Amino acid sequence: MRHLIAGLVAAAVLSPLAALAGPACTQEPKDKWMSEEAMKAKVAEMGYQKIRTFKVSGSCYEIYGYTKDGKKAEVYFNPVSGAVVKSEID
């Protein structure tokens, strides 16, 4: 019973932390990733604009900017292929 309670407490504490983390975009080492310059060019080709933040987030490239339609966008990209892994568009 004691282990069950400890497991439930650990799950309750760690679950919110996992929710804050971004998605897992790749398991490839960073030397296999596109350069930031190449990824920025790909992001622009995809129509994202007015990028106010471009950063590495875990195993992803992440941007905060706008879609070509002017909607706010938070997007996570696979840094190897450039594919969108997760996006939140407002």
Backbone as CSV, one residue per row, in Angstrom:
resi,resn,N_x,N_y,N_z,CA_x,CA_y,CA_z,C_x,C_y,C_z
1,MET,0.819,-1.189,0.000,0.000,0.000,0.000,0.864,1.255,0.000
2,ARG,1.940,1.198,0.742,2.835,2.337,0.847,3.432,2.691,-0.527
3,HIS,3.793,1.653,-1.321,4.362,1.882,-2.660,3.322,2.470,-3.607
4,LEU,2.092,2.022,-3.467,1.014,2.547,-4.292,0.821,4.037,-4.045
5,ILE,0.796,4.427,-2.785,0.624,5.837,-2.432,1.816,6.659,-2.932
6,ALA,3.022,6.139,-2.768,4.221,6.848,-3.247,4.173,7.007,-4.758
7,GLY,3.722,5.984,-5.455,3.605,6.055,-6.918,2.579,7.080,-7.351
8,LEU,1.455,7.115,-6.669,0.421,8.096,-6.999,0.888,9.520,-6.737
9,VAL,1.600,9.726,-5.632,2.132,11.048,-5.315,3.149,11.470,-6.379
10,ALA,4.036,10.558,-6.754,5.043,10.867,-7.782,4.366,11.209,-9.105
11,ALA,3.355,10.460,-9.488,2.641,10.733,-10.736,1.960,12.095,-10.687
12,ALA,1.383,12.428,-9.549,0.704,13.719,-9.406,1.678,14.880,-9.492
13,VAL,2.877,14.690,-8.973,3.888,15.748,-8.999,4.515,15.875,-10.382
14,LEU,4.813,14.764,-11.025,5.528,14.792,-12.299,4.635,15.053,-13.505
15,SER,3.378,14.710,-13.456,2.485,14.900,-14.603,2.403,16.347,-15.058
16,PRO,2.223,17.316,-14.167,2.194,18.706,-14.629,3.517,19.139,-15.254
17,LEU,4.627,18.617,-14.761,5.924,18.967,-15.337,6.041,18.436,-16.750
18,ALA,5.562,17.239,-16.990,5.596,16.664,-18.340,4.717,17.467,-19.287
19,ALA,3.616,17.993,-18.790,2.723,18.781,-19.630,3.368,20.089,-20.063
20,LEU,4.262,20.634,-19.240,4.941,21.877,-19.585,6.017,21.680,-20.635
21,ALA,6.561,20.501,-20.710,7.619,20.217,-21.670,7.030,20.172,-23.071
22,GLY,7.824,20.572,-24.047,7.384,20.510,-25.426,7.379,19.077,-25.923
23,PRO,6.944,18.899,-27.153,6.889,17.554,-27.711,8.293,17.007,-27.970
24,ALA,8.386,15.710,-28.118,9.645,15.073,-28.521,9.670,15.087,-30.042
25,CYS,10.576,15.847,-30.621,10.599,16.016,-32.080,11.547,15.051,-32.785
26,THR,12.634,14.691,-32.139,13.589,13.777,-32.749,14.451,13.142,-31.671
27,GLN,15.052,12.026,-32.037,16.050,11.402,-31.167,17.436,11.500,-31.799
28,GLU,17.504,12.141,-32.947,18.776,12.302,-33.645,19.689,13.266,-32.886
29,PRO,21.001,13.022,-32.920,21.935,13.955,-32.274,21.950,15.297,-33.008
30,LYS,22.367,16.335,-32.304,22.331,17.688,-32.876,23.187,17.838,-34.129
31,ASP,24.194,17.008,-34.308,24.999,17.127,-35.529,24.234,16.668,-36.776
32,LYS,23.068,16.074,-36.597,22.208,15.665,-37.716,21.128,16.709,-38.005
33,TRP,20.995,17.707,-37.130,19.963,18.726,-37.282,20.306,19.690,-38.412
34,MET,19.273,20.300,-38.996,19.470,21.407,-39.927,20.098,22.550,-39.147
35,SER,20.876,23.351,-39.816,21.410,24.545,-39.153,20.245,25.492,-38.841
36,GLU,20.453,26.374,-37.888,19.402,27.344,-37.561,19.063,28.192,-38.778
37,GLU,20.068,28.553,-39.571,19.826,29.371,-40.761,18.951,28.624,-41.760
38,ALA,19.239,27.327,-41.982,18.437,26.523,-42.909,17.009,26.367,-42.395
39,MET,16.864,26.184,-41.089,15.521,26.028,-40.526,14.751,27.328,-40.620
40,LYS,15.414,28.449,-40.362,14.747,29.749,-40.482,14.262,29.972,-41.912
41,ALA,15.064,29.567,-42.891,14.655,29.696,-44.295,13.442,28.812,-44.583
42,LYS,13.446,27.603,-44.056,12.318,26.680,-44.262,11.053,27.240,-43.620
43,VAL,11.188,27.788,-42.422,10.048,28.390,-41.719,9.454,29.514,-42.572
44,ALA,10.302,30.341,-43.154,9.838,31.433,-44.015,9.148,30.877,-45.264
45,GLU,9.709,29.823,-45.858,9.093,29.184,-47.029,7.703,28.643,-46.699
46,MET,7.517,28.202,-45.465,6.228,27.659,-45.038,5.205,28.761,-44.773
47,GLY,5.631,30.012,-44.836,4.706,31.133,-44.694,4.657,31.773,-43.329
48,TYR,5.475,31.299,-42.394,5.494,31.945,-41.083,6.276,33.239,-41.196
49,GLN,5.806,34.260,-40.482,6.420,35.584,-40.596,6.444,36.284,-39.250
50,LYS,7.103,37.408,-39.228,7.236,38.207,-37.999,7.621,37.316,-36.821
51,ILE,8.632,36.491,-37.020,9.085,35.568,-35.988,9.744,36.386,-34.885
52,ARG,9.145,36.356,-33.702,9.738,37.113,-32.595,10.634,36.240,-31.747
53,THR,10.439,34.908,-31.798,11.297,33.984,-31.068,11.585,32.773,-31.935
54,PHE,12.845,32.405,-32.040,13.278,31.168,-32.686,14.280,30.559,-31.722
55,LYS,13.977,29.340,-31.244,14.866,28.755,-30.245,14.857,27.234,-30.320
56,VAL,15.843,26.652,-29.667,15.867,25.216,-29.461,15.083,24.946,-28.194
57,SER,14.116,24.051,-28.278,13.300,23.690,-27.128,13.309,22.166,-27.021
58,GLY,14.122,21.658,-26.112,14.258,20.200,-25.991,14.870,19.619,-27.255
59,SER,14.115,18.767,-27.929,14.605,18.153,-29.171,13.931,18.774,-30.394
60,CYS,13.510,20.026,-30.267,12.775,20.716,-31.331,13.373,22.091,-31.614
61,TYR,13.060,22.599,-32.804,13.154,24.026,-33.040,11.757,24.551,-32.765
62,GLU,11.672,25.699,-32.100,10.382,26.279,-31.754,10.359,27.736,-32.181
63,ILE,9.219,28.159,-32.712,9.052,29.569,-33.065,7.793,30.128,-32.420
64,TYR,7.834,31.428,-32.217,6.659,32.220,-31.889,6.623,33.297,-32.955
65,GLY,5.535,33.358,-33.682,5.401,34.336,-34.748,3.975,34.356,-35.253
66,TYR,3.819,34.531,-36.567,2.505,34.639,-37.180,2.438,33.799,-38.452
67,THR,1.227,33.314,-38.742,1.006,32.590,-39.988,0.907,33.599,-41.122
68,LYS,0.842,33.087,-42.354,0.690,33.991,-43.496,-0.646,34.718,-43.471
69,ASP,-1.613,34.185,-42.670,-2.916,34.816,-42.502,-2.942,35.809,-41.340
70,GLY,-1.781,36.012,-40.688,-1.691,36.971,-39.596,-2.129,36.455,-38.244
71,LYS,-2.290,35.127,-38.115,-2.686,34.555,-36.822,-1.439,34.221,-36.010
72,LYS,-1.536,34.425,-34.671,-0.418,34.089,-33.786,-0.152,32.595,-33.868
73,ALA,1.139,32.239,-33.864,1.514,30.833,-33.975,2.657,30.494,-33.031
74,GLU,2.507,29.360,-32.362,3.590,28.734,-31.615,3.758,27.377,-32.281
75,VAL,4.936,27.127,-32.858,5.119,25.922,-33.662,6.415,25.227,-33.280
76,TYR,6.324,23.899,-33.138,7.481,23.046,-32.877,7.794,22.272,-34.153
77,PHE,9.057,22.254,-34.529,9.496,21.584,-35.752,10.494,20.475,-35.454
78,ASN,10.424,19.411,-36.241,11.465,18.391,-36.219,12.706,19.048,-36.795
79,PRO,13.813,19.092,-36.068,14.999,19.808,-36.535,15.785,19.072,-37.616
80,VAL,15.436,17.829,-37.875,16.111,17.059,-38.920,15.378,17.219,-40.250
81,SER,14.054,17.039,-40.232,13.264,17.104,-41.465,12.612,18.464,-41.695
82,GLY,12.437,19.243,-40.644,11.748,20.520,-40.753,10.244,20.399,-40.675
83,ALA,9.733,19.180,-40.474,8.276,18.975,-40.413,7.692,19.574,-39.135
84,VAL,6.471,20.062,-39.226,5.751,20.562,-38.060,5.371,19.369,-37.201
85,VAL,5.724,19.431,-35.914,5.383,18.373,-34.969,4.159,18.772,-34.161
86,LYS,4.100,20.042,-33.790,2.971,20.545,-33.002,2.812,22.025,-33.295
87,SER,1.585,22.474,-33.390,1.366,23.913,-33.576,0.129,24.353,-32.813
88,GLU,0.207,25.563,-32.313,-0.926,26.213,-31.664,-1.137,27.538,-32.383
89,ILE,-2.258,27.644,-33.071,-2.563,28.825,-33.851,-3.744,29.532,-33.212
90,ASP,-3.594,30.829,-32.933,-4.698,31.620,-32.342,-5.342,32.488,-33.398
